[in-house]
Every structure is written in C-alpha cells, then in structure tokens.
Amino acid sequence: MKTLAVLLPLAAVLTGSPLVGQERKKPLTATLKAEVAAEVRGEEADVNVPPQGFAALFNGKDFAGWKVPEGDGGHWKVVDGVIDYDAASEAEGDKNLWTEKEYGDFVLMLDWRIKETTGLFAMPIVLSDGTHLKDATGEDIKLPLPNADSGVYLRGSSRSQVNIWCWPIGSGEVYGYRTQAQNPEVRAGVTPRLRADRRVGQWNKFVIVMVGDRLTVLLNGQTVLENAQLPDVPAKGALALQHHGGLRNGEYTPASSLVQFRNIYIKELPTAAAPAAKAVGQ
C-alpha cells in the first residue's frame, strides 16, 4: 500500500490534475485569495502591478534592478512583459539572473511557468519524510518522466533554492536542504506536503515567506511548506532566478530551465533588532 500511495502523484504529473483528497489551504491574504481565484477562472490579472505594500522587482520592460550574467548573449530577455529564458546562456561563469539588492526577511510573490519539458529525466520517488523509495537492494527506484527545472535562490544561496520542476513531489521543495540535511525534521520540513503545480505551459503563483531561518511556501494558494527550518541560511542575500541544464550537442538536457517569470513583488519585513544598550547609570 505504501508503494501505491507514493506512486499516485505520478498521475497528477502526467495529467496536470490535482489528486483527489489533496488538502487545500487558505491563501496568505485576501488580496492573494482574489488573485488566485481570478487565475482559476481564467481571468488575466494586472501584469507587473504590485499589490499595496509590495514593491515590483521587475518592471515588465527591462532588467533594471537585476544583474544579467556577463556574456549571456541575450538568452535572459524580456518578451511581452515577462522574463523569458531559454536555458542557453553563453556566460562562462554564473548563468543565474540575480537581483542587485539583498534581502533579509520578506514576503516574495511571483508568477512562473514552464514553457515546455526538455526530455525524460530519471526521477526518484520522494517520500513524505524527504527520503527516496528504494528497492530490495537499497537502490533508489527511478522513473523516466518529462521534466524541466528551475527555481528561486533565497538569501544569495543556491542551497536555499525553492525548486520549480516536474517531479511528482511537486514544486516548492528545497532540494539543497532535503538532500543534505542530517536532521530528519529539517529534511521532512523542506519536502512539499502536496503537489500544487498546474499543467506545463500554465502560469503558477509562488508566495515565499522568509523570517529568520524559517521558510513558508504557498503554490497556487496551497501551503506546500510551512515554517520549514533552513539551518545556517545567510541572514541576508540577493535573490536569483535559476539557470539549469542547457544544450549538449545541440539538444536540451532533460532538466533544462525553459521558463518564464512575471509579477515579481516583494515586501520587506522587519527583522529582530538587537536589544538596545542601557544608558550609563541605569
């Protein structure tokens, strides 16, 4: 029965439909609830117009406020008000798209979509505790499934990346912590509790909340991570939209970042201040 339970999400990957019985969580705010409801009805929300209290990180016109990789060759580009990437940056070093500004505690909202998958990728089956389903010899059971791969780096670190991909576990996990964490509570905490992704080609909405070393992620109005701990995460750092995969012998590898982003908004939150020093004589 355990094997059947973990294989059921594969149907959602292949059909793009949510599983029966998936718990639906309330959105973070009434504004977000209205926006998600509009998207479900197929309505187009205002593009790149931040909600009250938020600042736009992307103006829909150019990369003001962002650092395009040196030597990129135009592969990160703005097309019809969205950030478009073809996974083929010609930069010799870092190929990710970084913000110029660094952030500590924040609420980040952004829309993303995978334009198309780039081949079959051998995916392990991730269990609810963040480990992989194994065969009798202790080897990971892997299934070749359509895939593409990107993500959002938080606090300047690739380890604290909120994943975007086609794995059955769903987007929103923190791969760098799940696969490296020694603490089982940390590993389980960064593993999505449900799969909330829409079909490839459709827009998805992340709400990412960082407070201290705690991370909460909503995807399309559903809570996929709640108060997950990221031990030793930097206190502050830039954000990045991830490059992954790319061309090999003229063909895309099966985990390439053919993605688009829009409506990228942030609200900076106050951080815990150090205790005020007492006046002399008090």
N, C-alpha and C positions, 0 to 999 in steps of 0.2 A: 504493500500500500504506500510505503514511503517513496518508492521509486515512481509510482504512478503520480503521486502528489507533486513531485518536483518536475515531472515531465509535462504536466498540464499547461504551464506557462508557454510551452513551445507553440501551442495552438494560437495563443494570442500574438506571438511573434509573427507567425505565418499569415494570420488573417488580419492583424492590426486591431483586433477587438479586445475589450477588457474581459476578464474572466468573470463568470457568474459568481457572485458572492464576494467580490472584492469590496473591501470597506471603503467608503467614500468619506473623505474628511472635509471639514469646513475650511474655506479659504481663510487667509490671514486677515483680510479686511473686507468691508462691504464693497469698497471700490474694486478690489480684485474679484470678488464674487460676481459683480456685474460684468466685468470684462470677460471672465471665463464663460459666463452664461451666454454672452453675445457671440463668443467664438463657437460654442457648441451649436448655436442656432445658425452659424454660418455668416454672421454679420462681421464686417470689417471694422475694427476699432481704429481710432485715430492713430496714424503711424508716427512714431518718434515724438509724441506729445506727452511729456511726463505727467503723472498724476500729482495732485497737490502734495507738497512736502518732499518731492523727489527731484533730482537733477538728471538731465539727459546726458549719458556718456557718449552717445552717438547722435549726431545732428541730422543724419539721413542724407548728407551731401558729400562729406569728405571725412578724412581721418584726423580732424582736429581733436587734440587730446589723446591721440594714440601714437604708438611708435611702430611704424611699418618696418619689418625686417630689412636691414640693409642688403641690397642686391636682390630683393624679392622678385623683380621683373613683372610687377603688375598682377600677380596672382591673387593677392588680397586686394579686392576692389569694391567700390560702391556701385550697385546696379539697382536702379528703380527704388531708391530709398532703403536698401538693405545692404548689409555687409555680405559679400559673396566670396567664397573661397573654393579653389579647385584642387587643393592638396598638392600643388606642383610648384611651390615657392622655390626660387632659384638661389635663395640666401644660403651662404656657406655655413653660417652658424645657426643661431636660434631662429626658427621659422614661425614662431608663435606671434600673435598680434597682442601687444601689451598696452595697458593704459600708461599714460605719463605720470599720473598721480598714484600715490599709495593710499591704502585704506586699512583701517583697523576694524572696528565693529560697524556693521552695516546691514541694511536690507537691500538686496540686489534683485531687480526684476529684469528678465529678458525673454524674448521670443527666439526660438531656434527651430530649424527644420533640417532634416537630412534630405538632400535633393534626390539621391539615388544610392543604392548599395553598390559595392565595388567587387563583388565576388563572394565565394563561400569561405567562411572562416571557421576553423575547428574550435568550438566554444565548449568550455567545461560547464557543467551544470552546478550553479551556485546554490547552496542550501541556505536556509534562513539564518543560520549562525555564521555565514560567511565562508564556510569551508566548501569543498567540492565533493560531489558524489563520486565514489570510487568503485572499481570492480573488485573481484575477489583477490586480486594480486596487489591491490593498493594503488593502482594507476587511475588517474582521472578519466572518467567517461566523457568523451567529447563528441559533439555532433556538428557536422558541417552545415552552417546556416548562413543566409545572406547577411552581410554586415557592412557598416561604415562606422567611423569612430572619430569623435572629437571630445571637447569638454571645456570647462571653465576653470582656470587656475585661480586659487584664492591666496591672498597674502603673499604673493610673489613666489609660491612654491608649487612645483609640479606634483609633489606628493599630495597636497591638499587640493586635488582636482575633482570637481564634480563631473562625472562622466556623462557623455552623450554617445549612445551607441544602439545596437540592435540586439544585444544579448537578452535571453529570456528573463534574467533578473530585473531588467529594466534600467532606464537611465536614472541618474541621481546618485549612484553609489560613489564612494571614494576609494578607488582601486588601490592607490598607493598605501592607504592605511589598512584596507581589508586584507591585502596580500602580505603585508609586512608586520602587522600587529601581533605581538606576543600575548596580549591580554585578550581573552575571548570576548569580554564585554565590549571592548573597543571594536573588535572585528565585527561582531554582530550589529553594533550600533551604526556602522557605516554601510551596512548591507540593506538595500531597499526592502521595505516591508511589503510592497506590492509593485506591480508593473502598471504604470500610468501613461506610457507612451502612446501617441497616436500613430497612424499608419505613416510609412515612409512617404515623404512629399507633403505632409500636412504640418502646419505650424503647432509647436508646443510652447508652453509658458513655464519657465522656472521662476520661483521665488526662493531666494537663497538668503538665509539669515545667519550671520556670524556674530557671536557675542562671546568674547574671551576665546576659550578653546572649544566652544560648543557650536555645532552646526545643525541647522534645521533646513530641510529642502522640501518645497512643495512643487509638484509637477502636475500641471493641468488641474489645479485645485485640490489635489490629493497629497496628503503628507506621506512622503516616501522615506525621509529620515527625520527623526525627532530628537533634538538635543544630543546628537552624537558627539562624542569627545574625540578631538584631534590632539593627542598629547604632543607637546613641543612644537605646535604650529607657531610660526612667527607672529608677533603681536601686530605687525603692520606689513603691508606689501602691496605691490601692484596686482591688478587683475589681468588675465590673459585669455584669449580665445585660442584654442589649441589647434596646432597642425599635427596631423597624424598620418602615417603611411606615405603614399605618394606613388610615383611612377617607377616601374622597374622593367627595363627592356620594352618601354613603350606601353606597358599595361599597368593599370592600377593594382596595387596590392589589396587584398580583401579586408582591409581595415583602414581605409583612407577617408580623409575628412572632406567629403563633398557636402558642404554645409552652408547655411545662410543664417544671419542673425539680424534682429531688428528690435526696436522698442527696449533699448538698454537703459534702465533707470537705476539710480542709487539714492538711498537715504542714509547718510552717515549717522551713527548712533553715538551717544556719549559713552566714553569709556570710564572705568572705575578710576577715580583720581587718588593719588597718594594722600594719606592723611596730612592735614595742614599742620605745620610746625607750630608749637606753642610759643607765645610771646615770652620774652625773657621776663622772669619774675613771676610767671603764672605757675 
